[in-house]
Amino acid sequence: MSEKYVAGDVVVLKSGGPNMTVKGRYSPGLTPEADTYTCQWFGGKKLESGHFHADSLKRVVENAPNANADVK
């Protein structure tokens, strides 16, 4: 199974929120089908992180008229 996102990709939750940077695939104890990624973002000046399923994310297109559009 190929990765949907790679480290450095900029993503956002489909439900909204801040832009986040993909740190990498999260897989401790999970099967490859879990398709979960660790993402980082700044909450003010504090670096935050979390684990998100690929289906809850969409890639952010930089310098596009609609910066949160999906890339296919």
PDB file of N, H, CA, C and O in Angstrom:
ATOM      1  N   MET A   1       0.851  -1.181   0.000  1.00  0.00           N
ATOM      2  CA  MET A   1       0.000   0.000   0.000  1.00  0.00           C
ATOM      3  C   MET A   1       0.890   1.236   0.000  1.00  0.00           C
ATOM      4  O   MET A   1       1.741   1.377   0.879  1.00  0.00           O
ATOM      5  N   SER A   2       0.714   2.129  -0.961  1.00  0.00           N
ATOM      6  H   SER A   2       0.024   2.014  -1.674  1.00  0.00           H
ATOM      7  CA  SER A   2       1.531   3.329  -1.016  1.00  0.00           C
ATOM      8  C   SER A   2       0.968   4.382  -0.070  1.00  0.00           C
ATOM      9  O   SER A   2      -0.218   4.383   0.260  1.00  0.00           O
ATOM     10  N   GLU A   3       1.848   5.271   0.351  1.00  0.00           N
ATOM     11  H   GLU A   3       2.811   5.270   0.083  1.00  0.00           H
ATOM     12  CA  GLU A   3       1.424   6.317   1.271  1.00  0.00           C
ATOM     13  C   GLU A   3       0.680   7.410   0.526  1.00  0.00           C
ATOM     14  O   GLU A   3       1.066   7.804  -0.575  1.00  0.00           O
ATOM     15  N   LYS A   4      -0.380   7.889   1.132  1.00  0.00           N
ATOM     16  H   LYS A   4      -0.694   7.569   2.026  1.00  0.00           H
ATOM     17  CA  LYS A   4      -1.172   8.966   0.540  1.00  0.00           C
ATOM     18  C   LYS A   4      -0.474  10.304   0.739  1.00  0.00           C
ATOM     19  O   LYS A   4      -0.550  11.181  -0.122  1.00  0.00           O
ATOM     20  N   TYR A   5       0.206  10.462   1.874  1.00  0.00           N
ATOM     21  H   TYR A   5       0.267   9.750   2.573  1.00  0.00           H
ATOM     22  CA  TYR A   5       0.922  11.689   2.201  1.00  0.00           C
ATOM     23  C   TYR A   5       2.352  11.341   2.579  1.00  0.00           C
ATOM     24  O   TYR A   5       2.632  10.236   3.044  1.00  0.00           O
ATOM     25  N   VAL A   6       3.254  12.292   2.374  1.00  0.00           N
ATOM     26  H   VAL A   6       3.026  13.189   1.996  1.00  0.00           H
ATOM     27  CA  VAL A   6       4.650  12.105   2.756  1.00  0.00           C
ATOM     28  C   VAL A   6       5.062  13.253   3.666  1.00  0.00           C
ATOM     29  O   VAL A   6       4.403  14.292   3.704  1.00  0.00           O
ATOM     30  N   ALA A   7       6.149  13.063   4.393  1.00  0.00           N
ATOM     31  H   ALA A   7       6.685  12.219   4.362  1.00  0.00           H
ATOM     32  CA  ALA A   7       6.646  14.098   5.296  1.00  0.00           C
ATOM     33  C   ALA A   7       6.837  15.399   4.531  1.00  0.00           C
ATOM     34  O   ALA A   7       7.426  15.425   3.450  1.00  0.00           O
ATOM     35  N   GLY A   8       6.329  16.474   5.114  1.00  0.00           N
ATOM     36  H   GLY A   8       5.851  16.454   5.992  1.00  0.00           H
ATOM     37  CA  GLY A   8       6.441  17.786   4.504  1.00  0.00           C
ATOM     38  C   GLY A   8       5.189  18.248   3.781  1.00  0.00           C
ATOM     39  O   GLY A   8       5.040  19.439   3.510  1.00  0.00           O
ATOM     40  N   ASP A   9       4.284  17.327   3.463  1.00  0.00           N
ATOM     41  H   ASP A   9       4.405  16.359   3.683  1.00  0.00           H
ATOM     42  CA  ASP A   9       3.022  17.728   2.834  1.00  0.00           C
ATOM     43  C   ASP A   9       2.244  18.619   3.796  1.00  0.00           C
ATOM     44  O   ASP A   9       2.246  18.389   5.006  1.00  0.00           O
ATOM     45  N   VAL A  10       1.579  19.635   3.253  1.00  0.00           N
ATOM     46  H   VAL A  10       1.577  19.822   2.271  1.00  0.00           H
ATOM     47  CA  VAL A  10       0.726  20.510   4.057  1.00  0.00           C
ATOM     48  C   VAL A  10      -0.709  20.038   3.869  1.00  0.00           C
ATOM     49  O   VAL A  10      -1.199  19.922   2.746  1.00  0.00           O
ATOM     50  N   VAL A  11      -1.376  19.765   4.994  1.00  0.00           N
ATOM     51  H   VAL A  11      -0.978  19.859   5.906  1.00  0.00           H
ATOM     52  CA  VAL A  11      -2.730  19.226   4.976  1.00  0.00           C
ATOM     53  C   VAL A  11      -3.610  20.015   5.936  1.00  0.00           C
ATOM     54  O   VAL A  11      -3.123  20.805   6.744  1.00  0.00           O
ATOM     55  N   VAL A  12      -4.902  19.786   5.831  1.00  0.00           N
ATOM     56  H   VAL A  12      -5.298  19.144   5.174  1.00  0.00           H
ATOM     57  CA  VAL A  12      -5.870  20.382   6.744  1.00  0.00           C
ATOM     58  C   VAL A  12      -6.945  19.327   6.985  1.00  0.00           C
ATOM     59  O   VAL A  12      -7.176  18.476   6.126  1.00  0.00           O
ATOM     60  N   LEU A  13      -7.594  19.370   8.124  1.00  0.00           N
ATOM     61  H   LEU A  13      -7.406  20.061   8.822  1.00  0.00           H
ATOM     62  CA  LEU A  13      -8.711  18.471   8.364  1.00  0.00           C
ATOM     63  C   LEU A  13      -9.853  18.833   7.425  1.00  0.00           C
ATOM     64  O   LEU A  13     -10.098  20.014   7.179  1.00  0.00           O
ATOM     65  N   LYS A  14     -10.541  17.853   6.908  1.00  0.00           N
ATOM     66  H   LYS A  14     -10.342  16.893   7.108  1.00  0.00           H
ATOM     67  CA  LYS A  14     -11.681  18.107   6.032  1.00  0.00           C
ATOM     68  C   LYS A  14     -12.746  18.929   6.746  1.00  0.00           C
ATOM     69  O   LYS A  14     -13.507  19.657   6.108  1.00  0.00           O
ATOM     70  N   SER A  15     -12.799  18.811   8.067  1.00  0.00           N
ATOM     71  H   SER A  15     -12.181  18.220   8.585  1.00  0.00           H
ATOM     72  CA  SER A  15     -13.779  19.558   8.850  1.00  0.00           C
ATOM     73  C   SER A  15     -13.310  20.971   9.179  1.00  0.00           C
ATOM     74  O   SER A  15     -14.045  21.740   9.799  1.00  0.00           O
ATOM     75  N   GLY A  16     -12.088  21.318   8.766  1.00  0.00           N
ATOM     76  H   GLY A  16     -11.492  20.694   8.262  1.00  0.00           H
ATOM     77  CA  GLY A  16     -11.551  22.658   9.005  1.00  0.00           C
ATOM     78  C   GLY A  16     -10.450  22.647  10.045  1.00  0.00           C
ATOM     79  O   GLY A  16     -10.111  21.600  10.596  1.00  0.00           O
ATOM     80  N   GLY A  17      -9.899  23.813  10.310  1.00  0.00           N
ATOM     81  H   GLY A  17     -10.174  24.663   9.863  1.00  0.00           H
ATOM     82  CA  GLY A  17      -8.832  23.939  11.281  1.00  0.00           C
ATOM     83  C   GLY A  17      -7.574  24.500  10.650  1.00  0.00           C
ATOM     84  O   GLY A  17      -7.585  24.903   9.487  1.00  0.00           O
ATOM     85  N   PRO A  18      -6.477  24.529  11.417  1.00  0.00           N
ATOM     86  CA  PRO A  18      -5.240  25.119  10.907  1.00  0.00           C
ATOM     87  C   PRO A  18      -4.551  24.209   9.883  1.00  0.00           C
ATOM     88  O   PRO A  18      -4.764  22.997   9.869  1.00  0.00           O
ATOM     89  N   ASN A  19      -3.729  24.813   9.037  1.00  0.00           N
ATOM     90  H   ASN A  19      -3.556  25.798   9.048  1.00  0.00           H
ATOM     91  CA  ASN A  19      -2.869  24.019   8.172  1.00  0.00           C
ATOM     92  C   ASN A  19      -1.895  23.257   9.057  1.00  0.00           C
ATOM     93  O   ASN A  19      -1.409  23.779  10.060  1.00  0.00           O
ATOM     94  N   MET A  20      -1.617  22.019   8.673  1.00  0.00           N
ATOM     95  H   MET A  20      -2.011  21.595   7.858  1.00  0.00           H
ATOM     96  CA  MET A  20      -0.713  21.162   9.430  1.00  0.00           C
ATOM     97  C   MET A  20       0.323  20.584   8.475  1.00  0.00           C
ATOM     98  O   MET A  20       0.060  20.437   7.281  1.00  0.00           O
ATOM     99  N   THR A  21       1.494  20.258   8.998  1.00  0.00           N
ATOM    100  H   THR A  21       1.707  20.377   9.967  1.00  0.00           H
ATOM    101  CA  THR A  21       2.545  19.626   8.208  1.00  0.00           C
ATOM    102  C   THR A  21       2.625  18.157   8.605  1.00  0.00           C
ATOM    103  O   THR A  21       2.687  17.827   9.790  1.00  0.00           O
ATOM    104  N   VAL A  22       2.624  17.284   7.608  1.00  0.00           N
ATOM    105  H   VAL A  22       2.574  17.553   6.646  1.00  0.00           H
ATOM    106  CA  VAL A  22       2.755  15.852   7.861  1.00  0.00           C
ATOM    107  C   VAL A  22       4.183  15.571   8.325  1.00  0.00           C
ATOM    108  O   VAL A  22       5.149  15.917   7.645  1.00  0.00           O
ATOM    109  N   LYS A  23       4.301  14.944   9.485  1.00  0.00           N
ATOM    110  H   LYS A  23       3.516  14.663  10.038  1.00  0.00           H
ATOM    111  CA  LYS A  23       5.610  14.561  10.014  1.00  0.00           C
ATOM    112  C   LYS A  23       5.989  13.178   9.501  1.00  0.00           C
ATOM    113  O   LYS A  23       7.165  12.900   9.263  1.00  0.00           O
ATOM    114  N   GLY A  24       4.997  12.317   9.331  1.00  0.00           N
ATOM    115  H   GLY A  24       4.042  12.543   9.524  1.00  0.00           H
ATOM    116  CA  GLY A  24       5.246  10.969   8.842  1.00  0.00           C
ATOM    117  C   GLY A  24       4.074  10.066   9.140  1.00  0.00           C
ATOM    118  O   GLY A  24       3.063  10.483   9.705  1.00  0.00           O
ATOM    119  N   ARG A  25       4.234   8.834   8.751  1.00  0.00           N
ATOM    120  H   ARG A  25       5.055   8.495   8.292  1.00  0.00           H
ATOM    121  CA  ARG A  25       3.194   7.835   8.984  1.00  0.00           C
ATOM    122  C   ARG A  25       3.249   7.390  10.434  1.00  0.00           C
ATOM    123  O   ARG A  25       4.334   7.212  10.988  1.00  0.00           O
ATOM    124  N   TYR A  26       2.104   7.210  11.049  1.00  0.00           N
ATOM    125  H   TYR A  26       1.222   7.355  10.599  1.00  0.00           H
ATOM    126  CA  TYR A  26       2.011   6.747  12.431  1.00  0.00           C
ATOM    127  C   TYR A  26       1.553   5.303  12.403  1.00  0.00           C
ATOM    128  O   TYR A  26       0.470   5.004  11.900  1.00  0.00           O
ATOM    129  N   SER A  27       2.373   4.397  12.942  1.00  0.00           N
ATOM    130  H   SER A  27       3.253   4.640  13.350  1.00  0.00           H
ATOM    131  CA  SER A  27       1.992   2.996  12.839  1.00  0.00           C
ATOM    132  C   SER A  27       2.282   2.111  14.045  1.00  0.00           C
ATOM    133  O   SER A  27       2.141   0.895  13.916  1.00  0.00           O
ATOM    134  N   PRO A  28       2.679   2.628  15.210  1.00  0.00           N
ATOM    135  CA  PRO A  28       2.953   1.722  16.316  1.00  0.00           C
ATOM    136  C   PRO A  28       1.744   0.848  16.658  1.00  0.00           C
ATOM    137  O   PRO A  28       0.702   1.349  17.082  1.00  0.00           O
ATOM    138  N   GLY A  29       1.897  -0.442  16.469  1.00  0.00           N
ATOM    139  H   GLY A  29       2.743  -0.848  16.125  1.00  0.00           H
ATOM    140  CA  GLY A  29       0.835  -1.377  16.812  1.00  0.00           C
ATOM    141  C   GLY A  29      -0.326  -1.382  15.847  1.00  0.00           C
ATOM    142  O   GLY A  29      -1.293  -2.113  16.060  1.00  0.00           O
ATOM    143  N   LEU A  30      -0.265  -0.594  14.796  1.00  0.00           N
ATOM    144  H   LEU A  30       0.521   0.000  14.623  1.00  0.00           H
ATOM    145  CA  LEU A  30      -1.359  -0.528  13.842  1.00  0.00           C
ATOM    146  C   LEU A  30      -0.995  -1.285  12.573  1.00  0.00           C
ATOM    147  O   LEU A  30       0.180  -1.408  12.227  1.00  0.00           O
ATOM    148  N   THR A  31      -1.989  -1.779  11.899  1.00  0.00           N
ATOM    149  H   THR A  31      -2.943  -1.680  12.181  1.00  0.00           H
ATOM    150  CA  THR A  31      -1.749  -2.449  10.623  1.00  0.00           C
ATOM    151  C   THR A  31      -1.556  -1.389   9.544  1.00  0.00           C
ATOM    152  O   THR A  31      -1.997  -0.253   9.720  1.00  0.00           O
ATOM    153  N   PRO A  32      -0.912  -1.730   8.439  1.00  0.00           N
ATOM    154  CA  PRO A  32      -0.731  -0.750   7.365  1.00  0.00           C
ATOM    155  C   PRO A  32      -2.055  -0.178   6.858  1.00  0.00           C
ATOM    156  O   PRO A  32      -2.091   0.945   6.355  1.00  0.00           O
ATOM    157  N   GLU A  33      -3.130  -0.932   6.986  1.00  0.00           N
ATOM    158  H   GLU A  33      -3.102  -1.844   7.395  1.00  0.00           H
ATOM    159  CA  GLU A  33      -4.440  -0.462   6.537  1.00  0.00           C
ATOM    160  C   GLU A  33      -4.970   0.695   7.377  1.00  0.00           C
ATOM    161  O   GLU A  33      -5.908   1.381   6.971  1.00  0.00           O
ATOM    162  N   ALA A  34      -4.368   0.917   8.555  1.00  0.00           N
ATOM    163  H   ALA A  34      -3.606   0.360   8.885  1.00  0.00           H
ATOM    164  CA  ALA A  34      -4.836   1.984   9.428  1.00  0.00           C
ATOM    165  C   ALA A  34      -4.665   3.354   8.776  1.00  0.00           C
ATOM    166  O   ALA A  34      -5.469   4.253   9.021  1.00  0.00           O
ATOM    167  N   ASP A  35      -3.621   3.531   7.941  1.00  0.00           N
ATOM    168  H   ASP A  35      -2.968   2.800   7.742  1.00  0.00           H
ATOM    169  CA  ASP A  35      -3.424   4.746   7.150  1.00  0.00           C
ATOM    170  C   ASP A  35      -3.548   6.005   8.001  1.00  0.00           C
ATOM    171  O   ASP A  35      -4.349   6.889   7.695  1.00  0.00           O
ATOM    172  N   THR A  36      -2.758   6.086   9.068  1.00  0.00           N
ATOM    173  H   THR A  36      -2.107   5.369   9.317  1.00  0.00           H
ATOM    174  CA  THR A  36      -2.789   7.200  10.005  1.00  0.00           C
ATOM    175  C   THR A  36      -1.468   7.973   9.939  1.00  0.00           C
ATOM    176  O   THR A  36      -0.398   7.382   9.791  1.00  0.00           O
ATOM    177  N   TYR A  37      -1.558   9.296  10.050  1.00  0.00           N
ATOM    178  H   TYR A  37      -2.427   9.776  10.170  1.00  0.00           H
ATOM    179  CA  TYR A  37      -0.384  10.152   9.925  1.00  0.00           C
ATOM    180  C   TYR A  37      -0.230  11.058  11.129  1.00  0.00           C
ATOM    181  O   TYR A  37      -1.218  11.499  11.717  1.00  0.00           O
ATOM    182  N   THR A  38       1.027  11.337  11.497  1.00  0.00           N
ATOM    183  H   THR A  38       1.829  10.979  11.019  1.00  0.00           H
ATOM    184  CA  THR A  38       1.330  12.306  12.537  1.00  0.00           C
ATOM    185  C   THR A  38       1.487  13.654  11.858  1.00  0.00           C
ATOM    186  O   THR A  38       2.239  13.787  10.892  1.00  0.00           O
ATOM    187  N   CYS A  39       0.774  14.654  12.365  1.00  0.00           N
ATOM    188  H   CYS A  39       0.163  14.546  13.150  1.00  0.00           H
ATOM    189  CA  CYS A  39       0.829  16.007  11.812  1.00  0.00           C
ATOM    190  C   CYS A  39       1.207  16.988  12.915  1.00  0.00           C
ATOM    191  O   CYS A  39       0.923  16.759  14.091  1.00  0.00           O
ATOM    192  N   GLN A  40       1.855  18.091  12.516  1.00  0.00           N
ATOM    193  H   GLN A  40       2.086  18.277  11.561  1.00  0.00           H
ATOM    194  CA  GLN A  40       2.238  19.151  13.448  1.00  0.00           C
ATOM    195  C   GLN A  40       1.700  20.483  12.951  1.00  0.00           C
ATOM    196  O   GLN A  40       1.553  20.701  11.749  1.00  0.00           O
ATOM    197  N   TRP A  41       1.405  21.380  13.904  1.00  0.00           N
ATOM    198  H   TRP A  41       1.524  21.204  14.881  1.00  0.00           H
ATOM    199  CA  TRP A  41       0.939  22.721  13.589  1.00  0.00           C
ATOM    200  C   TRP A  41       1.232  23.611  14.781  1.00  0.00           C
ATOM    201  O   TRP A  41       1.527  23.124  15.872  1.00  0.00           O
ATOM    202  N   PHE A  42       1.151  24.910  14.572  1.00  0.00           N
ATOM    203  H   PHE A  42       0.911  25.306  13.686  1.00  0.00           H
ATOM    204  CA  PHE A  42       1.354  25.845  15.668  1.00  0.00           C
ATOM    205  C   PHE A  42       0.014  26.332  16.182  1.00  0.00           C
ATOM    206  O   PHE A  42      -0.823  26.807  15.414  1.00  0.00           O
ATOM    207  N   GLY A  43      -0.183  26.211  17.490  1.00  0.00           N
ATOM    208  H   GLY A  43       0.498  25.825  18.113  1.00  0.00           H
ATOM    209  CA  GLY A  43      -1.324  26.783  18.195  1.00  0.00           C
ATOM    210  C   GLY A  43      -0.788  28.012  18.905  1.00  0.00           C
ATOM    211  O   GLY A  43      -0.337  27.921  20.047  1.00  0.00           O
ATOM    212  N   GLY A  44      -0.833  29.163  18.239  1.00  0.00           N
ATOM    213  H   GLY A  44      -1.199  29.236  17.312  1.00  0.00           H
ATOM    214  CA  GLY A  44      -0.158  30.351  18.764  1.00  0.00           C
ATOM    215  C   GLY A  44       1.335  30.153  18.575  1.00  0.00           C
ATOM    216  O   GLY A  44       1.803  29.994  17.448  1.00  0.00           O
ATOM    217  N   LYS A  45       2.086  30.163  19.669  1.00  0.00           N
ATOM    218  H   LYS A  45       1.706  30.292  20.584  1.00  0.00           H
ATOM    219  CA  LYS A  45       3.532  29.943  19.594  1.00  0.00           C
ATOM    220  C   LYS A  45       3.917  28.521  19.971  1.00  0.00           C
ATOM    221  O   LYS A  45       5.089  28.151  19.911  1.00  0.00           O
ATOM    222  N   LYS A  46       2.919  27.718  20.364  1.00  0.00           N
ATOM    223  H   LYS A  46       1.967  28.018  20.413  1.00  0.00           H
ATOM    224  CA  LYS A  46       3.185  26.355  20.825  1.00  0.00           C
ATOM    225  C   LYS A  46       3.045  25.359  19.684  1.00  0.00           C
ATOM    226  O   LYS A  46       2.050  25.372  18.959  1.00  0.00           O
ATOM    227  N   LEU A  47       4.045  24.496  19.527  1.00  0.00           N
ATOM    228  H   LEU A  47       4.853  24.486  20.116  1.00  0.00           H
ATOM    229  CA  LEU A  47       3.997  23.441  18.522  1.00  0.00           C
ATOM    230  C   LEU A  47       3.111  22.313  19.039  1.00  0.00           C
ATOM    231  O   LEU A  47       3.371  21.748  20.101  1.00  0.00           O
ATOM    232  N   GLU A  48       2.082  21.995  18.298  1.00  0.00           N
ATOM    233  H   GLU A  48       1.871  22.454  17.435  1.00  0.00           H
ATOM    234  CA  GLU A  48       1.139  20.937  18.648  1.00  0.00           C
ATOM    235  C   GLU A  48       1.339  19.774  17.679  1.00  0.00           C
ATOM    236  O   GLU A  48       1.930  19.940  16.612  1.00  0.00           O
ATOM    237  N   SER A  49       0.846  18.604  18.056  1.00  0.00           N
ATOM    238  H   SER A  49       0.366  18.469  18.923  1.00  0.00           H
ATOM    239  CA  SER A  49       0.886  17.465  17.139  1.00  0.00           C
ATOM    240  C   SER A  49      -0.264  16.524  17.456  1.00  0.00           C
ATOM    241  O   SER A  49      -0.823  16.537  18.553  1.00  0.00           O
ATOM    242  N   GLY A  50      -0.601  15.709  16.469  1.00  0.00           N
ATOM    243  H   GLY A  50      -0.147  15.698  15.578  1.00  0.00           H
ATOM    244  CA  GLY A  50      -1.666  14.740  16.648  1.00  0.00           C
ATOM    245  C   GLY A  50      -1.613  13.697  15.553  1.00  0.00           C
ATOM    246  O   GLY A  50      -0.864  13.833  14.586  1.00  0.00           O
ATOM    247  N   HIS A  51      -2.411  12.654  15.709  1.00  0.00           N
ATOM    248  H   HIS A  51      -3.019  12.543  16.494  1.00  0.00           H
ATOM    249  CA  HIS A  51      -2.464  11.554  14.750  1.00  0.00           C
ATOM    250  C   HIS A  51      -3.839  11.570  14.091  1.00  0.00           C
ATOM    251  O   HIS A  51      -4.865  11.630  14.769  1.00  0.00           O
ATOM    252  N   PHE A  52      -3.845  11.514  12.762  1.00  0.00           N
ATOM    253  H   PHE A  52      -3.012  11.465  12.211  1.00  0.00           H
ATOM    254  CA  PHE A  52      -5.089  11.640  12.014  1.00  0.00           C
ATOM    255  C   PHE A  52      -5.172  10.582  10.920  1.00  0.00           C
ATOM    256  O   PHE A  52      -4.179  10.292  10.254  1.00  0.00           O
ATOM    257  N   HIS A  53      -6.343  10.016  10.742  1.00  0.00           N
ATOM    258  H   HIS A  53      -7.149  10.252  11.283  1.00  0.00           H
ATOM    259  CA  HIS A  53      -6.561   9.060   9.666  1.00  0.00           C
ATOM    260  C   HIS A  53      -6.540   9.808   8.341  1.00  0.00           C
ATOM    261  O   HIS A  53      -7.032  10.934   8.253  1.00  0.00           O
ATOM    262  N   ALA A  54      -5.973   9.189   7.313  1.00  0.00           N
ATOM    263  H   ALA A  54      -5.574   8.275   7.384  1.00  0.00           H
ATOM    264  CA  ALA A  54      -5.854   9.822   5.997  1.00  0.00           C
ATOM    265  C   ALA A  54      -7.200  10.296   5.457  1.00  0.00           C
ATOM    266  O   ALA A  54      -7.265  11.321   4.778  1.00  0.00           O
ATOM    267  N   ASP A  55      -8.266   9.569   5.748  1.00  0.00           N
ATOM    268  H   ASP A  55      -8.213   8.736   6.299  1.00  0.00           H
ATOM    269  CA  ASP A  55      -9.592   9.950   5.245  1.00  0.00           C
ATOM    270  C   ASP A  55     -10.116  11.243   5.860  1.00  0.00           C
ATOM    271  O   ASP A  55     -11.065  11.833   5.344  1.00  0.00           O
ATOM    272  N   SER A  56      -9.503  11.693   6.968  1.00  0.00           N
ATOM    273  H   SER A  56      -8.732  11.214   7.387  1.00  0.00           H
ATOM    274  CA  SER A  56      -9.962  12.931   7.602  1.00  0.00           C
ATOM    275  C   SER A  56      -9.165  14.142   7.129  1.00  0.00           C
ATOM    276  O   SER A  56      -9.449  15.268   7.538  1.00  0.00           O
ATOM    277  N   LEU A  57      -8.162  13.919   6.264  1.00  0.00           N
ATOM    278  H   LEU A  57      -7.932  13.004   5.931  1.00  0.00           H
ATOM    279  CA  LEU A  57      -7.272  14.982   5.804  1.00  0.00           C
ATOM    280  C   LEU A  57      -7.456  15.286   4.331  1.00  0.00           C
ATOM    281  O   LEU A  57      -7.915  14.444   3.560  1.00  0.00           O
ATOM    282  N   LYS A  58      -7.089  16.510   3.948  1.00  0.00           N
ATOM    283  H   LYS A  58      -6.716  17.195   4.574  1.00  0.00           H
ATOM    284  CA  LYS A  58      -6.969  16.846   2.527  1.00  0.00           C
ATOM    285  C   LYS A  58      -5.726  17.713   2.366  1.00  0.00           C
ATOM    286  O   LYS A  58      -5.369  18.488   3.253  1.00  0.00           O
ATOM    287  N   ARG A  59      -5.085  17.569   1.233  1.00  0.00           N
ATOM    288  H   ARG A  59      -5.375  16.939   0.512  1.00  0.00           H
ATOM    289  CA  ARG A  59      -3.858  18.305   0.941  1.00  0.00           C
ATOM    290  C   ARG A  59      -4.193  19.763   0.648  1.00  0.00           C
ATOM    291  O   ARG A  59      -5.199  20.061   0.005  1.00  0.00           O
ATOM    292  N   VAL A  60      -3.339  20.671   1.127  1.00  0.00           N
ATOM    293  H   VAL A  60      -2.521  20.429   1.650  1.00  0.00           H
ATOM    294  CA  VAL A  60      -3.481  22.097   0.864  1.00  0.00           C
ATOM    295  C   VAL A  60      -2.630  22.415  -0.356  1.00  0.00           C
ATOM    296  O   VAL A  60      -1.458  22.045  -0.429  1.00  0.00           O
ATOM    297  N   VAL A  61      -3.241  23.110  -1.312  1.00  0.00           N
ATOM    298  H   VAL A  61      -4.192  23.411  -1.253  1.00  0.00           H
ATOM    299  CA  VAL A  61      -2.522  23.523  -2.516  1.00  0.00           C
ATOM    300  C   VAL A  61      -2.002  24.930  -2.279  1.00  0.00           C
ATOM    301  O   VAL A  61      -2.783  25.874  -2.160  1.00  0.00           O
ATOM    302  N   GLU A  62      -0.689  25.071  -2.210  1.00  0.00           N
ATOM    303  H   GLU A  62      -0.055  24.304  -2.306  1.00  0.00           H
ATOM    304  CA  GLU A  62      -0.085  26.376  -1.967  1.00  0.00           C
ATOM    305  C   GLU A  62      -0.252  27.275  -3.185  1.00  0.00           C
ATOM    306  O   GLU A  62      -0.195  26.806  -4.322  1.00  0.00           O
ATOM    307  N   ASN A  63      -0.456  28.562  -2.946  1.00  0.00           N
ATOM    308  H   ASN A  63      -0.502  28.943  -2.023  1.00  0.00           H
ATOM    309  CA  ASN A  63      -0.546  29.582  -3.994  1.00  0.00           C
ATOM    310  C   ASN A  63      -1.666  29.328  -4.996  1.00  0.00           C
ATOM    311  O   ASN A  63      -1.565  29.739  -6.152  1.00  0.00           O
ATOM    312  N   ALA A  64      -2.711  28.668  -4.575  1.00  0.00           N
ATOM    313  H   ALA A  64      -2.793  28.334  -3.636  1.00  0.00           H
ATOM    314  CA  ALA A  64      -3.851  28.449  -5.451  1.00  0.00           C
ATOM    315  C   ALA A  64      -4.980  29.382  -5.031  1.00  0.00           C
ATOM    316  O   ALA A  64      -5.036  29.787  -3.870  1.00  0.00           O
ATOM    317  N   PRO A  65      -5.888  29.735  -5.954  1.00  0.00           N
ATOM    318  CA  PRO A  65      -6.996  30.623  -5.583  1.00  0.00           C
ATOM    319  C   PRO A  65      -7.788  30.090  -4.396  1.00  0.00           C
ATOM    320  O   PRO A  65      -8.181  30.860  -3.519  1.00  0.00           O
ATOM    321  N   ASN A  66      -8.026  28.783  -4.359  1.00  0.00           N
ATOM    322  H   ASN A  66      -7.707  28.157  -5.072  1.00  0.00           H
ATOM    323  CA  ASN A  66      -8.714  28.144  -3.232  1.00  0.00           C
ATOM    324  C   ASN A  66      -7.671  27.306  -2.509  1.00  0.00           C
ATOM    325  O   ASN A  66      -7.471  26.140  -2.851  1.00  0.00           O
ATOM    326  N   ALA A  67      -7.008  27.879  -1.519  1.00  0.00           N
ATOM    327  H   ALA A  67      -7.170  28.826  -1.242  1.00  0.00           H
ATOM    328  CA  ALA A  67      -5.849  27.247  -0.888  1.00  0.00           C
ATOM    329  C   ALA A  67      -6.165  25.917  -0.207  1.00  0.00           C
ATOM    330  O   ALA A  67      -5.244  25.151   0.076  1.00  0.00           O
ATOM    331  N   ASN A  68      -7.421  25.623   0.061  1.00  0.00           N
ATOM    332  H   ASN A  68      -8.169  26.246  -0.169  1.00  0.00           H
ATOM    333  CA  ASN A  68      -7.752  24.362   0.713  1.00  0.00           C
ATOM    334  C   ASN A  68      -8.395  23.367  -0.231  1.00  0.00           C
ATOM    335  O   ASN A  68      -9.109  22.472   0.220  1.00  0.00           O
ATOM    336  N   ALA A  69      -8.167  23.495  -1.511  1.00  0.00           N
ATOM    337  H   ALA A  69      -7.587  24.222  -1.878  1.00  0.00           H
ATOM    338  CA  ALA A  69      -8.739  22.576  -2.492  1.00  0.00           C
ATOM    339  C   ALA A  69      -8.011  21.249  -2.463  1.00  0.00           C
ATOM    340  O   ALA A  69      -6.823  21.186  -2.146  1.00  0.00           O
ATOM    341  N   ASP A  70      -8.723  20.196  -2.793  1.00  0.00           N
ATOM    342  H   ASP A  70      -9.688  20.246  -3.051  1.00  0.00           H
ATOM    343  CA  ASP A  70      -8.112  18.867  -2.868  1.00  0.00           C
ATOM    344  C   ASP A  70      -7.215  18.765  -4.094  1.00  0.00           C
ATOM    345  O   ASP A  70      -7.483  19.356  -5.140  1.00  0.00           O
ATOM    346  N   VAL A  71      -6.153  18.005  -3.934  1.00  0.00           N
ATOM    347  H   VAL A  71      -5.934  17.525  -3.084  1.00  0.00           H
ATOM    348  CA  VAL A  71      -5.309  17.649  -5.066  1.00  0.00           C
ATOM    349  C   VAL A  71      -5.578  16.201  -5.368  1.00  0.00           C
ATOM    350  O   VAL A  71      -5.556  15.369  -4.460  1.00  0.00           O
ATOM    351  N   LYS A  72      -5.830  15.874  -6.614  1.00  0.00           N
ATOM    352  H   LYS A  72      -5.848  16.550  -7.351  1.00  0.00           H
ATOM    353  CA  LYS A  72      -6.127  14.480  -6.958  1.00  0.00           C
ATOM    354  C   LYS A  72      -5.066  13.930  -7.852  1.00  0.00           C
ATOM    355  O   LYS A  72      -5.136  12.769  -8.253  1.00  0.00           O
TER     356      LYS A  72
END
